[in-house]
Structure formats: structure tokens, C-alpha cells
Amino acid sequence: MSPTTTTAGKPAETKVRLLESATDLFSRQGFGATGIKAVLSAAEAPYGSLYHFFPGGKQELGAAALTYGGERYRELLEAVFPVDADVVEVTENSFIRAAKLLEETNYGYACPIATIALEVANNDELMRTAAAEAFKSWLAVLQERFTAAGMTAERARDVAEEVLCLIEGAVLLSRTTRSPTPMHTAGRAAARAVAAGLGD
């Protein structure tokens, strides 16, 4: 066997599969409820690969999954809020897209950060910090777009927080009620908040 491969393929590919599986399972099932065997099985990775890439075990994998999921969602936000777009329109459209995704996944879609963050915020500093940094990067994207659209930096920060809170709350309510209505309601509220911010 080549030193650059493992039984599951190239090491880099194995690590990405572990991160993808962990991000998905932790966000849908929760960190505590998801066992390492489930992550390894979903990733089709050998047991030893976990501690090879994440010597700190499940906690280190959890923090890495938060960072990985956070980066993927930041990239999505950047695509959903393209530079020079009408920020009011794209804000409401982002909620409409999220509502559609929830319906298409039978309400299985979950924020890659929120589920885990709720579990670990008070008892795991490593993972809390990783979650906080992910949220911070998302807020930075929104603040940048809103500032470019004409808001002051301070107002853009406040509106970015409003929009993110509306997104997170709407996803939670839509998943628990199994209805897209909260997403649409929150989307209209978010668009109004952005429009108001531009009008200040």
C-alpha cells in the first residue's frame, strides 16, 4: 500500500469525508446523540483514521466539524448575497430558498452550527469558541454586504445580527412545526429590517 493512501482512499479525502459526515450527523442528531461509529460508518472510514486526523477524539472532531460547517455556510452566504445585489431582495430570497430546502429534505435540514452550539455553549470551551468563530464569519459577510449597500458600519452590524437571529429562529420553528411558514414570515421581517437600515 502506498504511504499516501489508506484503505479508504487518500488521507485528505478520508479527512474530508469524516468532516462532512460529522457536520451532517452532529447538526441533525446532536453532538451527544451521535456516536463515533456512526460518523465512521457514514464516512466509510476505518476506525484508526479518526484518531489519526483528530488525536483529541470526538471533541476535536466536533470543533473541526463546526469550523468546516461554518466555512461551507459562509461560502453559501457569499453566493446568496452576491456583491452589488439588491440586499433587500436577496435577503428575503434567502429565506424563501431555505424554506424550499426544508421542505425538500422533509425538515431534516439543520444549521451546521446551531444544534451543536446549543449543547456545548456552557460546557465545552473549545467547541463554543469554534461555534462563535463560525457565527462571526457569517455576520462579517452580511455586514460587508450591508455596508457596501449604504449602511453605516454600526447599523450594518446590528442588521446583520437581526437577520442571522431571524434565520436561526425560523429554521428551528419550521423544523419543529414542519411548516415553511415561519421561514417566509421571518424572511419578510428580515427584508424590512434591511430596508429600514438602508433608510436610516
Beta strands, then each sheet from edge to edge (+ up, - down):
end
